[in-house]
Amino acid sequence: MADPYQTLGVARGASEADIKKAYRKLAKELHPDRNKDNPKASERFSQVTGAYDLLTDKDKRARFDRGEIDGDGNPAAPFGFGGGAGPRPGAGGPGGFRQQFDFGGGEADVSDIFEGLFGAGATGGGSTGGFGRSFASGFGRRSQPQPKGANNVYRLQVPFTDAATQSPQRITLGDGKTIDLKLPPGVESGTQMRLAGKGEDGPGGPGDAIVTIDVMPHRFFTRDGDDIRLDLPISLAEAVLGGPVRVPTVDNPVMLTIPKGSSSGRTLRLKGKGFASKSGGRGDQLVTLMVQLPADDAGLQQFVEHWPARDAGNPRAALGV
């Protein structure tokens, strides 16, 4: 029942970005793979993951801040019963219930409160004795829900191209069962997925499995939001004359037409070849041309030396040099 803010070491008004940053730092320090000989670190890792899960759920965080649920997500005791506020001795009253409670400096007759909410009939025709029996038989027997079992935590490394295209990922759980996990749109490193009922058994049912995604880097693709960037080498002839060239994408190679007279740094766009987006559809692939010149090519050197346009214009004029 720890305070999730204290567990993550963030202020109560912390932003989602601050919470995410704190979680990543702690998760890296406490991950079971780095603390195989320290069972307390694994337990702490589970607590940190649970706190992060609660605070990144807007509804649960708001309910916790209002005191409706505790740090484990269980309902808090109503009206302070079971906590510091309680019956004050000597208040007396018919039926043994007409007692007074302290609600922050003043005294309130609980029977009057419930009479206002439910009407006199709910209290036995205006008798506090009737309400006392009703309250004792109703609220008096309420019990907290049985706790669920502990959550199991996993880290799943996902290839860059699979993350972009949402290819299903096979994962083996602690019970030995293997499932195919469907990646959500916009998945990135740090994305968490909850598998309900796939955790440890407990009195209130099994806990969940929490899967944290690590998107692996690619050797020539890089991510830019929902877009993918690629530096594409082209020959001098392809740059000067233009024409179709074969280009890799996360799906499969496609043909891209290079405009005549293209320079290094020119960027072309392949629509819909980026990452699956949270808003639907996919981003684009941005292809930056990189002209490669042959080294020590005597014919090319001779051509440039006698090229009429060799000294025409200053390509660095815009830089002020």
N, C-alpha and C positions, 0 to 999 in steps of 0.2 A: 504494500500500500504506500510505497515511497512516492514523494512528490516528483513528477516527471521533469519539472524544470530543474530541480536540484540534481536529479540523476544525470541530466545532460550538461549541467553547469551553466545554464542560461537564465537570463532575467525573465520575469513573468510576462513582460511585454515584448519578448524577443520576436523578431521577424522570422518568416519561414526560411529565409536564406541563412540567418544566424543559427537556427535550429539544425538545418541540414549540414552546415559547416561543422558544428559541434559534434553531430553524430558521426560524420565521416572521420573526424580526428580520433574519437573514442573507439569507433569500430576498427580502425586500422591498428590501434594499440592493443585492443582486447581480442582480436579475431582468434578463434580456436586454433587455426593453423600456425599462428605465431606463439601460442601459449599451450603447447601440447602437454606440458608438465605442470600446468597451473589450472586446476579445475575451478578455482575461484574466478579466474579471468573469464572462463566460459560462462559462468553464472552471471557475472557482471555484464558480459556481452549481451546476454539474453535480456537483462533488465534495461540496458541502454536501447536495444532494439524495440522493446515494448514501449518505452517512453517516447521514442521517436515516432512510433506508429500512432500513439495517442495524440501527440501534439501536431502531427501533420494531417490529422483528420479534423477538419474545421468544426464539424458538429460535436465530436467528442471533446475537443479542446474547449469549446464554448461551454459545454455541460460541466466539464471539470472546473473551469474558472468560476462557474456559478455555484459550485459545491453540490451538483446533482449526482456526480459519480466520483469515485475515488481514483487513485493512480493506477489501479488495475482495471478500470472501466466498469466496476461493479456499482450498482446504485448506492448512494449514500443514505444513511438513516434519516427518515423524514422528521422535520420539526426539531431536530437536535436530540431526539430520544436516543438513548444509548451513549450520549456524549456528555458534555459539561452541564447543559441545561437539564434540570430534572425537577421532580416534585419537591416542594419545600414543606418540611414537617410542620404539623400543627395547623394546616389550613383547614382541615376538617371538611364537613359537608355531607349531605345525604348520600348514601350509597358508598361512602368512603372515597369518592372520586373528586369531590369539589375541592381540588387543591390548586394552588397558584404556582405559576412558573415565571421565571425571570427572563424576559426577552429584551435584554440590552438596557436595563435601568428601570423599567417599569414592570408592574405586575399585571398579569392577564389571567382571567378565569377561563380555563380551557373549555369547560362546558359551555360557556357563553360563546366562545369562538365557533365551536361546531354547531351550536344552535343557530348562529347566524348563517352558517354555510348550508345546513341541511333542513332548517326549520324546526319548530318545536316538536313536531311529531316524531322526528328522528331521535329525540332524546326521551322518548317515553312520555309524551303528552305534557312536556314542560318540566318533567321531573329529572333532576340531575342523576338520580339513582338509576333511571332507565338508560340514560346515556352512558353511565359508568359501566353497566353490564354490556351494552353494545360495543363500547370501546375495548373492554377487556376481552370480549370474544372475537373482535375483529383485529384491531391493530395489535393487541397484546400478544397474538400468536404469530405475527409476521416474523419471518426469519430471512436472513441474508441468503442469496443464491449460493449454492455450492460452487466452490472454485473449479474452474476448468484445469486441465493438465497444462504443463509447461509448453511453451512454443519451441519448436525446433527451428534453428536458423541455418541457412545455407548460403554459399556464394557460388554463382554460376557465371563462368566465363563464356561470353558469346562472341563468335566471329563478327567482324565489322559488317560484312556483306549480309549475314543472317539478321543482324539487328536492323539494317536498312530495309530489308524485304519482309521482316516479321516471320522468318522461317521458324517452324516449331523446334523447340529444344528438348532433348530427352534428358531427364534427370532421375537419379536413383535416390529414393528417400531412405530415412533411417531404418524403416521396417523392411527394406530390401525391395520394395515395389518400385517399378519404373513407370513414369508417366511422361507424356509429351506436353510440354509447356508452351502455350501460345503467348508470344510476346505482345505487349500493348503498343499501340502507335506512339511514336515519339520516344521510345525506350532509350535510355542513356545510362552511363555508369552511375550507380547509386540508386537507380529505380528499384523499388521493392514490390514484390508480388506476394500476396497472402493466399495460401492454400488452406481453406477452412477444414478443420477436423483432421489434419495430417500431422498433428503434434503428439505429445505424450498423453496417455490416458490420465483422467482425474475424476474426482467425485462428481463434478458437474459436467462431465463429458471430456472428450479430447481437446487439447489445445490446437493451435494452427502451425503450419509451416511458413516461415518467412524467408523468401528467396531474394537476395540482393544481387542485382545484375552488374557485371563488369564487362563493358564492351571493349574488346581487344583492338589495339591500333592496327592499321593496315599499312602495307609497305609502300603504297603510292596514292591511296585515297585519303583525304582528310575531311572532317566534318565541319560544316559552317551552318549551325542551326539545323534546319531541315534540308539544306543543300549539301552537296558533296563536291569537293574541289579536286581537280586533277591537273598537274602540269604535264602537257603532252609534247614530247620531242617531235619535231618535223624537220625534214631536210630543207636545204636552200632551194632546191628545185620546187618542192611542194609549196614553200612560202611564196616564191616568185610566180609560179604558174597556176597555183591553186589546184583544186580537184578533190575527189573523195579519198578519205583515209579511214582506216579501221581504228576504232576507239573502244577501250574496255569500259564497261559499266558494272554496277553491282549485280545486274541481272544477267547480261551476256553482251558480247561485243556488238557495236552498231557502226554504221557508216556515217561519217561527218564530212561535210563539204567545206574545204578550206578556201576562203575567198582569195583571189589573186592579189599579190603584193602584200601579204600579211606579214606583220613584224612580230618579234618576240614580245610577249606581254599582252597580246590581244586575247580577249576572253570570249568564247562562244558558249552558247547555252543549249543543253539537251533537256527538253521538258520532261518532267515526270520520272527522272532517273535518280532522284535523291532518296531521303529517308521518308518512311511513312509518317504522316503528320497527325498530331492530336486533333486537329481541326478537320481531318479528312483529306484524302488524296495523298500526294507525295511531293516532296521538294524537287529541285532540278539538279542537274550535274553541270558545274561550271568548268569549262575546259580552257586553260590558259596555254597558248601556243609558245613553245620554246624552240627557236630556230637553232639548229646545230650545224656548224660549219666544219668541213673536213680540215684536218690539220695538215700543214705542209703540202697543199695542193698547188703545184707549180702553175697549172693551167688557170686556176681561179685567180691566183696572184697576178699573173700576167694580164688577165682580162681586166681586173680592177685598176691596175696601173695605167692602162690605156682607155679606161672607161670615161666617156665624155662627161658624165654626170658625177664624177668622183668628188669634185669639190663644190657641187651645187648645194647651197643652203647649209644652215647650221642646225642639226637636230637637237642641240642643247640650248637653243635660243630662249625657250620658255623657262629655263632654269637660271637665266641671267648670266650665263657664262659663254 
